[in-house]
C-alpha cells in the first residue's frame, strides 16, 4: 500500500513538472521566435566564410547586435538559418531584417516558382498572417529584403526568401531601380571582392501611405545598412575605419533612373527615423564614429 502511494506521488510530481515545462515553453514561444535551426555562439572562421563554419546557426546574422527599440514592445523575433527578423504585427511588416552575405550563399538553385508564403513561424496570437493576395492588385511589388538571388545555395535557402515576413510593399520603380542596383553591388562585393557583408534593411514610416490587403502598412521609405568586412571577419574585426554603406530611399515612382549613391546617409539618421539602435554589439566609441559618417565612393 505504501509503495502504491509512493508511485502515485511520483506520477503526480512528474505531471506537474511536465505542465510547468510546457507552460514555460508556450510563454517564451510567444515572445521570441525561432525556426528549427541550431543556435549558439558564432565560431571564429579562421579564414573561411563565416557561414561555412557556422552552417545552420542564425546568430551569424545578428553578430553585430540585435537592433533594439524602446518602442518595439509587441514585436516578434524570428530566427532562421538564412536570416533573422523582427516582425511587427501592427504594420504586418518586418521592422528590420538582418543577414550575413558572402559568396558562400550564392549558388545554382533556381528561383522559387510558387506564390509568396504566409509565415507559419508566427504565433496565431499575432493575428492574421500576410498572404500573397494581400499584394495582388495593390500597385506595389512584393519587395524582398533578403534578395532571392542572395540565397541560391540550395532550394530551401531560396524558398526561405519567399515568406511574406521578408517583404515590404515597394513601388516597382524602387524595387527594380536603385534598390536592385545596390543589391547587385553587394553581389559584386561578395563574388568579385570576396567580402563578408553584414546587412540590415527595413521600412521607415515618415509619412502615411496607407495600407494594402488586410492591414499591410506601406512604408514611405526603405533603408539598408551594409557593413563591409573581409572574408571570415566578424564583430572583433570592426574598427573605426570599417567601410559601411547606408541608404534611405523614398518609396516613390519618381525614383526610377536614379543611382543608389544619391540616397546615402548615416546610420544615426536611420536610427532617428526608426527608433532602433543598430550595431549594438560594436564598442560605443567605434559606433559613434561609424554611425555618423557617409561612405566614401572611392573606398567601394
Secondary structure as the mmCIF struct_conf table of DSSP 4:
data_model
#
loop_
_struct_conf.conf_type_id
_struct_conf.id
_struct_conf.beg_label_comp_id
_struct_conf.beg_label_asym_id
_struct_conf.beg_label_seq_id
_struct_conf.end_label_comp_id
_struct_conf.end_label_asym_id
_struct_conf.end_label_seq_id
HELX_RH_AL_P HELX_RH_AL_P1 UNK A 2 UNK A 29
TURN_TY1_P TURN_TY1_P1 UNK A 30 UNK A 31
STRN STRN1 UNK A 32 UNK A 34
BEND BEND1 UNK A 36 UNK A 37
HELX_LH_PP_P HELX_LH_PP_P1 UNK A 41 UNK A 44
TURN_TY1_P TURN_TY1_P2 UNK A 46 UNK A 47
BEND BEND2 UNK A 48 UNK A 48
HELX_RH_AL_P HELX_RH_AL_P2 UNK A 50 UNK A 53
BEND BEND3 UNK A 54 UNK A 54
TURN_TY1_P TURN_TY1_P3 UNK A 55 UNK A 56
HELX_RH_3T_P HELX_RH_3T_P1 UNK A 58 UNK A 62
TURN_TY1_P TURN_TY1_P4 UNK A 63 UNK A 64
STRN STRN2 UNK A 68 UNK A 68
TURN_TY1_P TURN_TY1_P5 UNK A 70 UNK A 71
BEND BEND4 UNK A 74 UNK A 74
STRN STRN3 UNK A 75 UNK A 79
BEND BEND5 UNK A 81 UNK A 82
STRN STRN4 UNK A 84 UNK A 88
TURN_TY1_P TURN_TY1_P6 UNK A 89 UNK A 92
STRN STRN5 UNK A 93 UNK A 101
HELX_RH_3T_P HELX_RH_3T_P2 UNK A 103 UNK A 105
BEND BEND6 UNK A 108 UNK A 108
HELX_LH_PP_P HELX_LH_PP_P2 UNK A 109 UNK A 112
BEND BEND7 UNK A 114 UNK A 114
STRN STRN6 UNK A 117 UNK A 117
TURN_TY1_P TURN_TY1_P7 UNK A 120 UNK A 121
BEND BEND8 UNK A 122 UNK A 122
HELX_RH_3T_P HELX_RH_3T_P3 UNK A 124 UNK A 126
BEND BEND9 UNK A 128 UNK A 128
HELX_LH_PP_P HELX_LH_PP_P3 UNK A 129 UNK A 130
HELX_RH_3T_P HELX_RH_3T_P4 UNK A 132 UNK A 134
TURN_TY1_P TURN_TY1_P8 UNK A 135 UNK A 137
BEND BEND10 UNK A 138 UNK A 139
STRN STRN7 UNK A 141 UNK A 144
BEND BEND11 UNK A 145 UNK A 146
HELX_RH_3T_P HELX_RH_3T_P5 UNK A 148 UNK A 150
BEND BEND12 UNK A 151 UNK A 151
BEND BEND13 UNK A 153 UNK A 154
HELX_RH_AL_P HELX_RH_AL_P3 UNK A 155 UNK A 160
TURN_TY1_P TURN_TY1_P9 UNK A 161 UNK A 162
STRN STRN8 UNK A 163 UNK A 163
HELX_RH_3T_P HELX_RH_3T_P6 UNK A 164 UNK A 166
STRN STRN9 UNK A 167 UNK A 170
HELX_RH_AL_P HELX_RH_AL_P4 UNK A 172 UNK A 175
TURN_TY1_P TURN_TY1_P10 UNK A 176 UNK A 177
HELX_RH_AL_P HELX_RH_AL_P5 UNK A 178 UNK A 191
TURN_TY1_P TURN_TY1_P11 UNK A 192 UNK A 193
STRN STRN10 UNK A 195 UNK A 204
BEND BEND14 UNK A 206 UNK A 207
STRN STRN11 UNK A 211 UNK A 212
TURN_TY1_P TURN_TY1_P12 UNK A 213 UNK A 215
STRN STRN12 UNK A 216 UNK A 217
HELX_LH_PP_P HELX_LH_PP_P4 UNK A 218 UNK A 219
BEND BEND15 UNK A 220 UNK A 220
STRN STRN13 UNK A 221 UNK A 230
TURN_TY1_P TURN_TY1_P13 UNK A 231 UNK A 232
HELX_RH_3T_P HELX_RH_3T_P7 UNK A 235 UNK A 237
TURN_TY1_P TURN_TY1_P14 UNK A 240 UNK A 241
STRN STRN14 UNK A 243 UNK A 250
HELX_RH_3T_P HELX_RH_3T_P8 UNK A 253 UNK A 255
TURN_TY1_P TURN_TY1_P15 UNK A 256 UNK A 257
HELX_RH_3T_P HELX_RH_3T_P9 UNK A 260 UNK A 263
STRN STRN15 UNK A 264 UNK A 264
HELX_RH_AL_P HELX_RH_AL_P6 UNK A 267 UNK A 274
HELX_LH_PP_P HELX_LH_PP_P5 UNK A 276 UNK A 276
STRN STRN16 UNK A 277 UNK A 277
HELX_LH_PP_P HELX_LH_PP_P6 UNK A 278 UNK A 278
BEND BEND16 UNK A 279 UNK A 279
TURN_TY1_P TURN_TY1_P16 UNK A 280 UNK A 281
BEND BEND17 UNK A 282 UNK A 282
HELX_RH_AL_P HELX_RH_AL_P7 UNK A 284 UNK A 290
TURN_TY1_P TURN_TY1_P17 UNK A 291 UNK A 292
HELX_LH_PP_P HELX_LH_PP_P7 UNK A 294 UNK A 296
HELX_RH_3T_P HELX_RH_3T_P10 UNK A 297 UNK A 299
#
